[in-house]
Amino acid sequence: MISLAANAAVATVALWLIVARFGPDSYGLYSLLATLILAVSFADLGLGAVLINATTDFRSGAIDRSAFVAVHDSIRRVLWLIAAVIVMVAVGLCVSGQWPAILGGVVGGRSAQIAASLVVAVIGVSIPFGVGPRILQGDGRMSDVVKYSVFGPIVQLVIFLPLVFMLEGPQLLAVAPAVGAFAVAWWTDRRARAELDLQLLRAAPRAGGKRLGRGVLSSSLSYLVISVGLALAFQSQRVVLSHNSSAAELSQYAVVAQYLIPLYSIATVAGQAMWPEYRAADKLLTGRSLRRHIAVFALLGVAGAVVLVCTVTVIGRWLLGGAISLPVATLMAACVYLIVLFAHQPSAMVLTDFRGLAAQAVLVAVAGALTVAGTVWAAGPYGAAGAFAVAGLVVGVVQLVPTYLLACRHVARRQGAR
């Protein structure tokens, strides 16, 4: 909760200062650039999921120390190669001036293109350090990951405050969240290395490299598709609004999403904490307990929706003085979307074996494509409200219901194997 409150506080300060300093429409541009962090999140090729499972299996004794080291070392090497590629792509897009073709005309200025490249490059460099958080997650220590994430908003605020009064536009301010995310990844990775004594693990003999290499690639492919689909769902709507709607609608969407995403992070953190628990106690899970978990998450989603409406309404009317319009339709659509996202988490965390991830990959790919297509259709006439409504409908129909049915089959199959 401390991390969530810190992120929300910094986001509110950023929103207030940007609107006051550069105008209400400028916040949409800032948000579009800053949230490129989400678009780069899939670049680990799904290897993070492999490391979570490998850590859980190592701790439970399912694999030995040498097998875990082989997976860890190979993943870290691949992630450094990915980081180098991302940095080169970011530089290439900036030099060639192609960012407007991707993000829309709002980033046509040189400062906006430089900012976009800097955000992508910084997040690219942080990807190899994502190994640490995944190890802690697989070790059942998601609370430590959340605790270390408090450093992010602190770093962001230290960078943001002087720049907002020095710069003539909001574009380069978008680099501050990226640097904060890098700081969190670096520090968490450092702590994971120290606490789990990976230096000692590296001294263990290597074994089964060829077999493990195929396993890593096959297991990570599904999670890669899932990550790309989620990135499409979260980031593509801003891009579509940038292309097909107005700057006012983009700012409206950005303000609501600014508080929806931290609330949704509660669901993802809780779900990811359950991942190793579900995996370790796979045969003990029942359909009744799964439904109970879904009901609890749905109620948390309702509570989150209430918080979202109250927070956005207070900030929109009192802090921003109505400078950014926040219609009831947009808020209601965002609430439905948030509740569906919460309710989806338990079933998704049950399906983390190879077959489950493969099934989820198909569903997420379909959902991502439908979200983009639906937003393209809805952005013009319905703006931000249409974007949230499309996202909620797609997640509910294409992900929540099918994933629940698949999770029930998985649970029944595992119970039958006892």
Beta strands, then each sheet from edge to edge (+ up, - down):
end
